């Protein structure tokens, strides 16, 4: 047998393997191609289209290809309603995040004490997640409906509160906090589940070692448990912050824009603006929402990517 025949005989078994690898790659590409195409069209193409519409003059159904730059954005930021939307979003986000994290962590710590009926309590606290924000908005609209002085409704009637004092979402100054209360009721159970998972992942040996060294329970939580729960807290902040920035259905069902736009939010403003055929202004609001969400999420994604690379 010649040297060439020997080489061909040695290489021959690898050819079917290479062919199989090529076929597997083709199949993999064919499987993910529809998803890539769908994302490219229904996500990135429409983001680009919204960005384009936001810098042209397309209002009151009079479509023109005239480029106006940031004029739509300037007009938007000069309106009282959008300024109020940004303030409401800030107050809603702060209240929503702080109260959700506090209640979720407290419930998780209580359930982590191996209490009897833990599964029952856990399911009760997580039940609000089974319903949509629309249902939550309708229910809390009835609960917080102030009624009149002679005919109180909901919570005012239950606790014999003065409807003239406890106006809830009907108050132009503090109505957004009533909406935040409903959102906290729905999402605090989700935060609780995240914290329970984080607490159960901390080995008991670490806690016992700290107690043997003389640490009190508060010192164990402050120096060991809370630092180890930081990734959970960061994830919860990102998820809740994303929800709060683009909240729409809860506000729409519960209070609408409220008196003097006291409970208005950018997403609801965008809905009303586009319904009024102000397409460029509505697209500008959409792009501002995208930027706000990106400011919150992109640093988190970069942080996770760097951690994965280090590992």
ChimeraX attribute file (.defattr): number of C-alpha atoms within 10 A of each C-alpha:
attribute: neighborCount
match mode: 1-to-1
recipient: residues
	/A:1	5
	/A:2	6
	/A:3	8
	/A:4	9
	/A:5	10
	/A:6	10
	/A:7	10
	/A:8	10
	/A:9	11
	/A:10	10
	/A:11	10
	/A:12	10
	/A:13	10
	/A:14	11
	/A:15	10
	/A:16	10
	/A:17	11
	/A:18	11
	/A:19	11
	/A:20	12
	/A:21	12
	/A:22	12
	/A:23	12
	/A:24	12
	/A:25	12
	/A:26	11
	/A:27	12
	/A:28	11
	/A:29	12
	/A:30	11
	/A:31	11
	/A:32	10
	/A:33	12
	/A:34	11
	/A:35	11
	/A:36	11
	/A:37	11
	/A:38	12
	/A:39	13
	/A:40	13
	/A:41	13
	/A:42	10
	/A:43	12
	/A:44	12
	/A:45	13
	/A:46	13
	/A:47	17
	/A:48	13
	/A:49	12
	/A:50	19
	/A:51	17
	/A:52	16
	/A:53	22
	/A:54	26
	/A:55	21
	/A:56	21
	/A:57	22
	/A:58	22
	/A:59	18
	/A:60	12
	/A:61	11
	/A:62	11
	/A:63	13
	/A:64	10
	/A:65	12
	/A:66	10
	/A:67	14
	/A:68	11
	/A:69	13
	/A:70	13
	/A:71	15
	/A:72	21
	/A:73	19
	/A:74	11
	/A:75	11
	/A:76	17
	/A:77	14
	/A:78	10
	/A:79	10
	/A:80	11
	/A:81	19
	/A:82	20
	/A:83	15
	/A:84	19
	/A:85	21
	/A:86	16
	/A:87	17
	/A:88	23
	/A:89	21
	/A:90	15
	/A:91	15
	/A:92	25
	/A:93	21
	/A:94	16
	/A:95	20
	/A:96	26
	/A:97	22
	/A:98	13
	/A:99	16
	/A:100	27
	/A:101	24
	/A:102	14
	/A:103	18
	/A:104	24
	/A:105	24
	/A:106	14
	/A:107	21
	/A:108	23
	/A:109	15
	/A:110	12
	/A:111	18
	/A:112	15
	/A:113	9
	/A:114	9
	/A:115	10
	/A:116	9
	/A:117	9
	/A:118	14
	/A:119	11
	/A:120	10
	/A:121	14
	/A:122	17
	/A:123	13
	/A:124	11
	/A:125	20
	/A:126	19
	/A:127	14
	/A:128	20
	/A:129	16
	/A:130	8
	/A:131	10
	/A:132	12
	/A:133	22
	/A:134	15
	/A:135	15
	/A:136	21
	/A:137	21
	/A:138	16
	/A:139	16
	/A:140	23
	/A:141	22
	/A:142	14
	/A:143	17
	/A:144	24
	/A:145	23
	/A:146	25
	/A:147	17
	/A:148	13
	/A:149	12
	/A:150	8
	/A:151	10
	/A:152	19
	/A:153	19
	/A:154	18
	/A:155	18
	/A:156	23
	/A:157	17
	/A:158	10
	/A:159	8
	/A:160	11
	/A:161	17
	/A:162	16
	/A:163	21
	/A:164	13
	/A:165	11
	/A:166	15
	/A:167	20
	/A:168	23
	/A:169	26
	/A:170	20
	/A:171	18
	/A:172	17
	/A:173	15
	/A:174	16
	/A:175	23
	/A:176	28
	/A:177	22
	/A:178	22
	/A:179	24
	/A:180	24
	/A:181	16
	/A:182	22
	/A:183	27
	/A:184	24
	/A:185	19
	/A:186	21
	/A:187	23
	/A:188	26
	/A:189	26
	/A:190	21
	/A:191	27
	/A:192	26
	/A:193	19
	/A:194	19
	/A:195	24
	/A:196	22
	/A:197	15
	/A:198	18
	/A:199	20
	/A:200	11
	/A:201	11
	/A:202	14
	/A:203	9
	/A:204	10
	/A:205	9
	/A:206	13
	/A:207	17
	/A:208	13
	/A:209	12
	/A:210	16
	/A:211	14
	/A:212	10
	/A:213	9
	/A:214	11
	/A:215	15
	/A:216	12
	/A:217	12
	/A:218	10
	/A:219	14
	/A:220	18
	/A:221	15
	/A:222	12
	/A:223	13
	/A:224	15
	/A:225	17
	/A:226	16
	/A:227	12
	/A:228	16
	/A:229	20
	/A:230	12
	/A:231	12
	/A:232	19
	/A:233	19
	/A:234	12
	/A:235	14
	/A:236	21
	/A:237	20
	/A:238	17
	/A:239	15
	/A:240	22
	/A:241	21
	/A:242	17
	/A:243	16
	/A:244	22
	/A:245	21
	/A:246	18
	/A:247	20
	/A:248	21
	/A:249	17
	/A:250	22
	/A:251	27
	/A:252	21
	/A:253	17
	/A:254	26
	/A:255	23
	/A:256	19
	/A:257	22
	/A:258	18
	/A:259	15
	/A:260	14
	/A:261	20
	/A:262	24
	/A:263	32
	/A:264	28
	/A:265	30
	/A:266	25
	/A:267	21
	/A:268	19
	/A:269	22
	/A:270	22
	/A:271	15
	/A:272	14
	/A:273	18
	/A:274	16
	/A:275	11
	/A:276	13
	/A:277	15
	/A:278	18
	/A:279	24
	/A:280	25
	/A:281	26
	/A:282	29
	/A:283	25
	/A:284	24
	/A:285	25
	/A:286	22
	/A:287	18
	/A:288	15
	/A:289	17
	/A:290	15
	/A:291	12
	/A:292	15
	/A:293	18
	/A:294	13
	/A:295	11
	/A:296	17
	/A:297	16
	/A:298	11
	/A:299	11
	/A:300	14
	/A:301	11
	/A:302	11
	/A:303	11
	/A:304	12
	/A:305	12
	/A:306	10
	/A:307	10
	/A:308	9
	/A:309	7
	/A:310	7
	/A:311	6
